[in-house]
Amino acid sequence: MVPEIQLIPGAISEILVSVRDTGVLTRTDCYGLMAAALDDSLNEDDRRSVNRLVRAVRQGKVKVVDDLSPKS
């Protein structure tokens, strides 16, 4: 049985703020975004936000690090 993964309400907004402030996306946040992207109940605004963040990573504007929390 695969455990159900649910994102904490407001987590996407918090991730976006953290990335905006630091320019860094943690591996933990990546897993949270992956869970969010796979969630069929994600609202359209959050889905667009996740897509923008993925594009920023692809374009090299945001760095992905293995740390558990971003460094300020």
Residue pairs with C-beta under 8 A, 6 or more apart in sequence:
5 35
5 38
5 39
6 35
6 39
7 32
7 35
7 36
7 39
11 32
11 36
12 33
12 36
12 46
12 49
12 50
13 49
15 25
15 29
15 32
15 33
15 53
16 49
16 53
18 24
18 29
18 70
19 25
19 29
19 53
19 56
19 62
19 70
21 70
21 72
22 70
22 71
22 72
23 61
23 62
23 63
24 62
24 63
24 64
24 65
24 67
24 70
24 71
25 53
25 57
25 62
25 63
25 64
25 65
25 70
26 64
26 65
26 66
26 67
26 68
26 69
26 70
27 64
27 65
27 66
27 67
27 68
28 68
28 69
30 64
33 50
33 53
33 54
36 42
36 46
36 50
37 47
37 50
42 50
53 62
56 62
57 64
